[in-house]
């Protein structure tokens, strides 16, 4: 439910207090990167490499991203978006972003698998437009696969949890464009967090898409051949979100 209580704050709250945050308090609030990171930290959804531990002989593991790059930080959207109220707050923040964008309004929303599927459902519910529909896409054998029917003239807004290099976005847009080239994909990618420096995604024969996040919080990333965590400390890169075990492995590897 959307209640109003302007005294509620994100910064400094505990996990238990965050679970009591009311989405309605944040319809006019502009979330800061500091607030976003605080929420991720208290829910155990943010890992960062411990350089001091590495110097003291605990090189541990570090993140292998979907793009193939190595990184010293990683957000886990599945954990952050599990509480219903936090997910609703993020969806409302996304609605604030899209309200300020020029051009036509979307009539369909596509949450890019896997991280943004439930987030897209909340976005549709909270925006209050009865004509808006969900475009369902799934990952089948690792490939983005369109499940919903799309029609010529549909105006589709793409939503993603986090953006680094736009790898998942490109796969999803290619799938939609291949299935229905007469549909219009709006020239934006709406994301919770831009964790890289990418501001625009260009796709030949399809168009350019501005990355529009709730917040920006750049995290270091490197090509594997020049990764200092591998080279200087002997740390091993792993994919953090393959399973609960892989997330536990990376978050405890330097303890």
C-alpha positions in Angstrom: 0.0 0.0 0.0 1.1 3.6 -0.6 1.0 5.5 2.6 2.5 8.9 3.4 5.0 9.4 6.2 7.6 12.0 5.3 9.7 11.2 8.4 10.9 7.9 7.0 14.5 7.9 5.7 16.6 5.4 3.8 20.1 6.4 5.0 21.0 5.0 8.4 18.1 2.6 8.6 18.6 -1.1 9.5 17.4 -4.0 7.5 14.4 -4.4 9.8 13.6 -0.7 9.5 14.0 -0.8 5.7 11.4 -3.6 5.5 8.9 -1.1 7.1 9.6 1.7 4.5 6.4 2.7 2.9 6.6 3.1 -0.9 4.1 6.0 -0.9 6.7 8.1 1.0 9.0 8.0 -2.0 6.8 8.9 -4.9 8.3 12.4 -4.9 11.7 11.4 -3.5 14.8 11.3 -5.8 16.9 8.5 -4.6 20.7 9.1 -4.3 23.4 6.6 -5.1 24.3 6.6 -1.4 20.8 5.6 -0.5 20.8 2.8 -3.1 24.1 1.4 -2.0 23.0 1.5 1.7 19.9 -0.5 0.9 21.9 -3.1 -1.1 24.4 -3.4 1.8 21.9 -3.9 4.6 20.1 -6.6 2.6 23.4 -8.4 1.7 22.9 -7.6 -2.0 26.2 -5.8 -2.6 29.7 -7.3 -2.5 33.0 -5.4 -2.9 36.5 -6.7 -3.1 38.5 -6.3 0.1 41.9 -5.0 -1.0 43.3 -4.9 2.6 42.5 -8.6 3.0 44.2 -9.3 -0.3 47.4 -7.5 0.9 47.3 -9.7 4.0 47.3 -12.9 2.1 43.6 -13.5 1.4 43.1 -12.9 -2.4 39.7 -14.6 -2.5 37.4 -14.4 -5.5 36.2 -11.5 -7.7 33.4 -11.0 -10.1 33.2 -12.3 -13.7 30.5 -10.2 -15.4 28.1 -11.2 -18.1 30.1 -9.0 -20.5 33.2 -11.1 -19.8 34.9 -8.3 -17.8 36.3 -8.7 -14.3 35.1 -6.4 -11.5 35.8 -5.6 -7.9 32.1 -5.0 -7.0 28.8 -6.7 -7.7 25.1 -6.0 -6.9 22.6 -8.9 -6.6 19.2 -7.7 -7.7 17.4 -10.9 -6.8 18.3 -10.3 -3.1 17.6 -6.5 -3.2 14.3 -6.8 -4.9 12.9 -9.7 -2.9 11.1 -7.5 -0.3 7.9 -6.3 -1.8 8.2 -2.8 -0.4 11.7 -2.3 -1.7 10.7 -3.5 -5.2 7.8 -1.1 -5.2 10.0 1.8 -4.2 12.4 1.0 -7.1 9.5 0.8 -9.5 8.2 4.2 -8.3 11.6 5.7 -8.8 11.7 4.3 -12.4 8.3 5.9 -13.0 9.7 9.2 -11.9 12.5 8.8 -14.5 10.2 7.9 -17.4 7.8 10.7 -16.5 10.6 13.2 -17.3 11.5 11.7 -20.7 10.3 13.2 -24.0 8.5 11.4 -26.7 5.6 8.9 -26.9 4.4 6.9 -23.9 4.9 3.2 -24.0 2.0 0.8 -24.2 4.1 -2.2 -23.4 6.9 -2.9 -20.9 9.5 -5.6 -21.2 11.4 -6.6 -18.1 14.7 -8.1 -19.3 15.3 -11.5 -17.8 16.0 -12.5 -15.2 16.5 -9.6 -12.9 13.7 -7.2 -14.1 10.7 -9.5 -14.7 9.0 -8.9 -11.4 10.1 -5.3 -11.3 8.4 -4.7 -14.6 5.1 -6.2 -13.2 5.3 -3.7 -10.3 6.0 -0.8 -12.7 2.9 -1.6 -14.7 0.8 -2.0 -11.5 2.0 1.3 -10.0 2.0 3.5 -13.1 -1.8 3.1 -13.2 -2.3 3.0 -17.0 -4.9 0.3 -17.8 -3.8 0.1 -21.4 -0.2 -0.8 -20.5 0.7 -4.5 -21.0 3.7 -6.7 -20.2 6.0 -8.1 -22.8 7.0 -11.5 -21.5 10.5 -12.7 -22.3 12.3 -15.7 -20.8 15.8 -17.1 -20.9 15.6 -20.6 -22.5 18.8 -22.5 -22.6 20.6 -19.2 -22.0 18.9 -17.4 -24.9 16.5 -14.5 -24.6 13.2 -15.8 -26.0 10.1 -13.8 -26.6 7.0 -15.4 -25.2 4.4 -12.6 -25.7 2.9 -11.6 -29.0 4.0 -8.1 -30.2 2.2 -6.1 -32.9 3.2 -3.5 -35.4 3.0 -0.1 -33.8 3.5 -1.3 -30.3 5.6 1.2 -28.3 7.9 -0.9 -26.0 9.9 0.3 -23.0 12.8 -1.9 -21.9 13.5 -2.2 -18.2 16.6 -3.8 -16.7 17.9 -4.1 -13.1 21.5 -3.2 -13.6 23.5 -2.0 -16.6 27.3 -2.3 -17.3 27.9 -2.9 -21.0 24.3 -3.4 -22.2 24.9 -7.1 -23.1 21.5 -8.4 -21.9 19.7 -5.3 -23.3 21.2 -5.9 -26.8 20.1 -9.6 -26.7 16.6 -8.7 -25.7 16.2 -5.9 -28.2 17.5 -8.1 -31.0 15.0 -10.8 -30.1 12.1 -8.3 -30.2 13.3 -6.6 -33.4 13.7 -10.0 -35.1 10.2 -11.1 -34.2 8.4 -7.9 -34.9 10.5 -5.2 -36.8 7.4 -3.0 -37.1 7.2 -2.5 -33.4 8.8 0.6 -31.9 11.3 0.1 -29.1 11.5 3.4 -27.3 15.1 4.9 -27.4 15.8 4.4 -23.7 16.9 1.7 -21.4 15.3 2.3 -18.0 17.5 0.7 -15.3 17.7 0.8 -11.5 21.5 1.2 -11.5 24.1 2.1 -14.1 27.2 0.5 -12.6 29.4 1.4 -15.5 30.2 4.4 -17.7 27.9 3.5 -20.5 25.5 6.3 -21.4 24.2 5.1 -24.8 23.8 1.8 -26.4 24.1 1.8 -30.2 22.7 -1.1 -32.3 23.3 -1.1 -36.0 20.1 -1.2 -38.1 18.0 -0.8 -34.9 18.9 2.5 -33.3 20.5 4.2 -30.3 19.2 3.9 -26.7 20.0 6.2 -23.8 20.7 4.5 -20.5 18.4 6.1 -18.0 19.1 4.9 -14.4 17.6 5.7 -11.1 21.2 6.1 -9.9 24.7 5.9 -11.2 27.4 4.1 -9.2 30.5 3.3 -11.2 32.4 0.2 -10.2 35.8 -0.7 -11.6 36.0 -3.3 -14.3 38.8 -4.7 -16.5 39.4 -6.9 -19.5 40.6 -10.3 -18.1 44.1 -9.9 -19.6 44.8 -6.8 -17.6 42.8 -7.5 -14.4 44.9 -6.3 -11.4 43.0 -8.6 -9.1 44.2 -11.6 -11.0 47.7 -10.2 -11.8 48.6 -8.6 -8.5 46.8 -10.8 -5.9 46.1 -14.1 -7.6 42.4 -13.7 -7.1 40.1 -16.0 -9.2 37.2 -14.6 -11.1 33.8 -16.4 -10.8 30.2 -15.6 -11.9 28.5 -14.4 -8.7 24.9 -15.1 -9.5 25.0 -18.6 -11.0 23.6 -20.0 -7.7 23.2 -19.2 -4.1 26.5 -21.1 -3.5 28.4 -18.9 -6.0 27.2 -15.8 -4.2 28.1 -17.3 -0.8 31.5 -18.2 -2.3 32.4 -14.7 -3.5 31.1 -12.9 -0.4 32.9 -15.2 2.1 36.1 -15.8 0.1 38.2 -13.2 2.0 36.9 -13.7 5.5 
